[in-house]
Amino acid sequence: MTTSSMLKPTDRSKVKRRPQKGHYDRELIHQILDEALVIHVGFIANNQPFVIPMGYGRDGDCLYIHGTSASRMLKSLEQGIDVCVTATLLDGLVIARSLFHYSMNYRSVVLFGRATLLEDEAEKTQALKVLSEHMVPGSWEQARRPTAQEVKATKVLVFPIEEGSAKVSTGDPKDDASDYELPIWAGQIPLKITPGVPIPDSKLADGIAIPENLLKYHRGG
């Protein structure tokens, strides 16, 4: 069965504020998720709302999240409760002539659904590879891989990319017509993640070179 290139908007996923900035294209949603490093997972447990930042990885239309088997969040999610997952890339600050019109340029994703616990050891190991490669491409071949005991001690959940939307804001400030004559600078301050030079572990043995994938590390986009 061929997966649709678009997510179908629902009452809770349809962008209502500035709908012209809303997008439902899977490719765009995947691009944003692939470039971001952190998602925020929103859920309710014991009548208390929580929003937890998490690392993750994407494989097709699935997101993988993981943590210790004792994690309260993962214990809650594996019960099949409703979850909201968000990711945001901040691309710049928008400086207007009026403080009222200061804003930001960004790309974001909001997803809704329910997570499922992975119990098969082979599936968990593959998910851990996806998670590792999302953070640092090439790490699966570079570092020691998880042992069977480590895989067993790790809880992995899969979250479907089936309901949600992206929202993208770009361009110049939108000032009031009367403010364009003011002698005030306006424009954009671009922002991006810029990796620094890798810093060796204080206990690193002599003679170990920095791997090429770390020297050339970058986020796509």
Salt bridges, closest charged atoms under 4 A:
ASP34 OD1 - ARG58 NE 2.73
GLU35 OE1 - ARG107 NH1 2.94
ASP61 OD1 - ARG26 NH1 3.10
ASP61 OD1 - HIS30 NE2 2.87
GLU78 OE2 - LYS155 NZ 2.55
ASP82 OD1 - ARG114 NE 2.89
ASP91 OD2 - ARG107 NE 2.76
GLU141 OE2 - ARG145 NH2 2.90
GLU150 OE2 - ARG144 NH2 2.91
GLU163 OE2 - ARG12 NE 2.86
ASP175 OD2 - ARG97 NH1 2.84
ASP176 OD1 - HIS101 NE2 2.92
GLU212 OE2 - LYS216 NZ 3.32
